[in-house]
Amino acid sequence: MRKHKIFMGFTEICGYYYNLKKGFDEIGIESHFFSLFPHPFSYNENEDKELSFMEKFIRKIIGKIIDLRKSSLFKNIVINLFLKIILGIALSSYYVFLFVKYNVFIIGFAYFPFRGLELPFFRFFGKKLICVFHGSDSRPPYINGAIIPNDIDFDIFSLAELTKNKKKLIDKINRYADIIIDAPATSLFHSRDVLSWFYIGIPYKKPNNIKINDGTTNKEHVRILHSPSNPIPKGTNHIEQVINKLKTKGHKIDFVKISGMPNSVVIDEISKCDFIVDEIFSDTTLATFATEAASFGKPAVVGGEFSIFIHKEVPNQYIPPSLFVGPEDVELAIEKMITNIEFRLELGQTAKKFVEKYWHPKAVAGRFINALDGNTPGNAKFSPYELTFTGGYGMSRSWRNNVIRLMIDAFGTSSLQLDDKPNLRDALIKPLTQLYS
């Protein structure tokens, strides 16, 4: 069997690929990761030292193109066009180098430098292609609160076009990728069996030399951390209202909210808190922030409609522990975490053991290799045609219904791009009282 040599690109998602590379290193698999853009939260502080001359050159050209994007001067438009030509040549040359050196490609967030035009070449040159989806890259745009936040004006024509283009790209990826990794709640557009994101997991290991607040009962206040990457779809306003309401009931709470800070700051705050509140409208029990907290033994309160469906869509052994409840039950969940200290500590330790055992970078990397070698268990895959959840992410039920109604009124039910899955399509257009009865 040919030895795996793995390239990962072309964008970073919350340190996922930085940590996955650590896992491949631990099991002796040669790998390299390159993101076209430096990550704003600095997951890898030594990244610049690890880049080749060509990779630094590509990043520099992209940076200059971004700087010129808002300019309307004719001179700058000409320079921008010239830079894009240079970038195209550089990226094409880089691909040639990659195809010569590596035989496995792991592409995250459906991010291809040539917008998917290069997909046939992976198969033509006999390369194994794994596409890992992380949420907004596969979730239908009309049920994605990161794109159309609650009660925010949006262009229905642009939304329909975005939906059509996303389905077209996913269809193309499904045609050419050897392995598709995605979560059940975001896999509505896929047309083939999917390797469950829950089975693969998030590669993460707690940083060394971080002092941990052990969450003992000797403190007068409970310290709760919330760190939204995008406050609106995360439901930050609602979370703050719940915290204020609990304070008026007499609970002594230190509520810490941080956003837009380097990952090192987030990690430091996690080490000091008793538990975290992640979000209101999630479609997973542990996203990256909650995984980071779990590694410190700090449990998470997570809200989401998927809490009703998760045990139907995901085998129990792959579900990471958190207090995962419906959006309407978040207040009760936070109050339970405050008052039931034994429950809080036990949940934190259970989550910690799960992440350390199953989501350690070495373990996750090993499952990637098992997938490449065809050694995954039968229940690690699911069919998108058997899915039942259509709740989406970051949206209230009423807002989601309103968006779907506008889509159908303007362009018909086919605009949902689910004609191949009539059960899911019909579930989206039924009143939610019927959907959840």
Sequence and secondary structure as in RCSB ss.txt:
>XXXX:A:sequence
MRKHKIFMGFTEICGYYYNLKKGFDEIGIESHFFSLFPHPFSYNENEDKELSFMEKFIRKIIGKIIDLRKSSLFK
NIVINLFLKIILGIALSSYYVFLFVKYNVFIIGFAYFPFRGLELPFFRFFGKKLICVFHGSDSRPPYINGAIIPN
DIDFDIFSLAELTKNKKKLIDKINRYADIIIDAPATSLFHSRDVLSWFYIGIPYKKPNNIKINDGTTNKEHVRIL
HSPSNPIPKGTNHIEQVINKLKTKGHKIDFVKISGMPNSVVIDEISKCDFIVDEIFSDTTLATFATEAASFGKPA
VVGGEFSIFIHKEVPNQYIPPSLFVGPEDVELAIEKMITNIEFRLELGQTAKKFVEKYWHPKAVAGRFINALDGN
TPGNAKFSPYELTFTGGYGMSRSWRNNVIRLMIDAFGTSSLQLDDKPNLRDALIKPLTQLYS
>XXXX:A:secstr
    EEEEEE  STTHHHHHHHHHHHTT EEEEEESS  TT S TTHHHH  HHHHHHHHHHHHHHHHTT   HH
HHHHHHHHHHHHHHHHHHHHHHHHHH SEEEEETT  TTTTTTHHHHHHTT EEEEE  STTTS GGGBTTTS T
T    HHHHHHHHHHHHHHHHHHHHH SEEEE GGG TT  S EEEHHHH       SS       TT SSEEEE
E  SSHHHHTHHHHHHHHHHHHHTT  EEEEE  S  HHHHHHHHHH SEEE  SS SSS  HHHHHHHHTT  E
EEE GGGGTHHHHS GGG    EEE GGGHHHHHHHHHH HHHHHHHHHHHHHHHHHHSSHHHHHHHHHHHHTT 
  GGGEE GGG      BS  HHHHHHHHHHHHHHH GGGGS TT HHHHHHHHS HHHHT 
